[in-house]
């Protein structure tokens, strides 16, 4: 049996998904895409999991993007196209998951690796990490991750990144809104754990409803978005955890979530 390229472990309510290809700079092979997708489904089905954490093996690289050595396919053009679509589907899968996700950016996040960071709800990076979209330097363009990059930064900044291919330090990525926190490498695990505990302590039903509404409303015109979100709030009010949360607030006690 072939060794897995994505490690999966559950601890303290977190499902840790680790791309385990350190010698290949944790590059995205077809198997990595497949195993990451499977791992998300596994975490969703496990009631013990409340948060997904995505990272890479080692201290130098979170993910260097696509495995360029494995891009060629003998199965024809359409098969190759479907293989590339698998990456786009993985980006969507993170956002459509019922449980929140955190990117633990232990090292460089480049090309498709940056796309994974952007696909996660939140991202914490080591101060030594660099982020960027260097595809243009090998005659390619970061087509699919560009859809997420456009939603994180303004047009001028996004175009500069994808057209120049330059890499930026974690602090600059933080200032651009690509990351939530930047910490010393020795503090990375503690910072991720703290954020995961915070998310794990919320109603999973309400988080799932809210995240879905957030992503659906993102591209709607303002009037349509407000009308849609008003309906989503009415659904939210009907949730058992909404009644519990309001009751706990009025009674000045911690809520006891049922995740319903």
N, C-alpha and C positions, 0 to 999 in steps of 0.2 A: 504493500500500500504506500502511495506517495505521501510524503510529509505535507501537512497542511501549511498554507502560506499565510493564513490568518489565524492567530491564536484567540481563544475565547475563554474568558474566566469571569465568574460572578463573585463579588465580595461587597458586603455592606450596601446592598441595593444597587450596585453598579455592575453593568456588563462591560467588561474591558475588551475591546476589539483591537488587536495588535497586528499590524502588517509585519510579517516576520520574514523579510527578505533583506536583511542588513547588507549583505555583500552586493546586492543589486540596488542599494540605496532605497529599499522598500518601494521599488517601482511597481506600477500597476500592470500586472500580467492578467490575461483572461481569467485565470484561476483566482487571483486576488479579488477581481470584480465579483465573480460568482460567490466566493466564500464570504465576502463582506455582505452581499445581499442576503445570503442564507443566515448569517449571524444576526442581522437586524430582525429577521423573522423569528429567529430563536429567542431573542431578547424580548420581543413583543409578546410571545406566547408564555413567558415565564413570569408568574405573578410576583416572584421575589425581586425582579428587576424593575427599577423605577427610573433609571438614568442610563444612557449609553455613553461610553467614553471611547473615543477613537484615537489611536496613537500608532507610532512605529517603533520597531525594535532599535535599541541603541540610543546614542546621545547626539549623533550628528545629523540624522535625516528623519523627518516625519514621513515624507513621501516625495520622491523626485519626479513624479508624473508617470507618463506611459513608458512601458518597457519598449524602447525603440527597436531593440534587437528582435523583439517578437511581433513586430507590426506586420511583417510579410505573411501572407497566407496562401496556401496552395488550393484553397477551396473556392476561389473565384472572388470577383469584385463585390457581389452582393453579400456574400458571407462575411467579407472583411468589413463592409458597411454595418452589418448587424452587430459585429463584434465591437465596433466603435460606439454604436448606440447603447451598448450595455453600460458604458460609463455614464452617459446622460441619464439612463434609467436609475443608476445607483445614486446620482445626485438627487433625483426626485424622491427616491426611496427614503433617504434620510429625512427629507422635509415632510414626507407623508406618514412617517412612522408615528405611532400613537404615543411614543415616549420621547422625552427631550434628549438632546445629544450635546456632548461637549467634545471639542477637538483639543486633545492634549498635545500641543505642538512642541515636541521634544527637540526638534532640529529643523533643518531647512524644509520648507514646503513650497515646491516649485511646480509650475505647469499644472497638470492634473492633480497634484498634491495640494496646491492652493485651492483648487475647486472643492476638494474634500473639506478643507477648513471652512470654506464659505457655505458649504451645504449643511454643516453642523449648526445648531442653534447658537451656541456660544463657543468661544475659543480662548484658551489660555496658552501663552507661548513662553518658552525660555528666552531670556534676553539674547542668547547667542544665535537664535534662529534667524534665517533670512527667508524672505518670501518674494515670489515673482513669477512672471510668465515669460520664460526665455525661449518659447517655441519658435519665434520668428528667426532666431539665430540658426536654426537648422532647417529653414525653409517651410515651416508650418505656422499655423495661426491658432491661438487658443479658442477655438470656436465655441465649444459647449460651456466651458467654465465662464466664458465671457457673459453669458446670460445672468449668472449670479454676480459677477463683478459689476455689471451695470447697475445692479440693485443695491450695491454696497457703497459705491463712490460715484461722484459726478462724471459727466462725459469727458471733460478734459483730462482728469486724472486717469480714468480707465483707458482712454486712448493712448496716453503716454506709456502706461505700463505694457499694454499689448503690442504697441508698435516699436518700442525701444527694446523690450525684453530685459530691462534692467532689474536687478535684485535690490530689495530694500531691507534694512534692518528691522527687527521686530518693533522697535519703538516708533518708527515711521509708519509701519502697518497699523499700529495701535491708533496713531493720530488720524489715519485715513478711515478708521472704522472697520478694519478687517479683523481686528482682534478685540477681545474684551479686557484682557489683562496681560501684562508682561512682567515676569518675575525672574529672579536669579534661577539658574538650573537647579540648584539645591532646594529651591522652594516650590518647584513645579508641582510635585505630587501633593503637597499640602494645599496649594491653591486650588488644584482641580478637585481634591476631596472636599474642601470647604464649599465650593460651588455645587458639587454633586449633592452634598447633604442638604443644602438649601432647596434644591429642586426636588429631591426625594421627599422633603417634608411638606410638599404641597399636594393638593388633591389631584390625583392623576387624571381623573375624569375631566376636571376643569382645565387642566393644562392641555389635554388632548383637544378639547373643544376650542380653546383659545388659540392654540397654535394653528389649527386647521383654518379658523376664521382669519387669522393674520395673513397666512399665505394666499388664501383665496381673494381677500380684499386688496392685496398689494397692487394689483394691476387694474383695479376697477376705477372708473371715473369717480370723483368725490361724491356726487349725489348718490350714485348706485352703491358705493361702498358704505356710506352712512346708513342707507336703507337696509342693506344686507346685514350690517353689524347690529342694527337695532333688533332684527329678527334673531340673531345669534344670542344677544343678551336675554331675550325672552326665553330661549331654550335654556340658557345658563341658569336663569332664575328657577326653572323647574327641577334642576338637579338636586338630589338629596344632599350633596355636599354644600350647596349654596345655603340651604336651610340650616345645616349644621354650622357653617362658618358664621353666618349672621347671628345664630343663637349663641355661639361661643363668645362672639364679640360682646353681645349684650350682657352675657353672664360673666364676663371678664375671666374666661378660662381658655386654655389651648383647645383648638378644634380637634375632634376625633374623626378623621376622614374615613369614609367607606369606599371612596373611589367610584361613586355612582352619582 
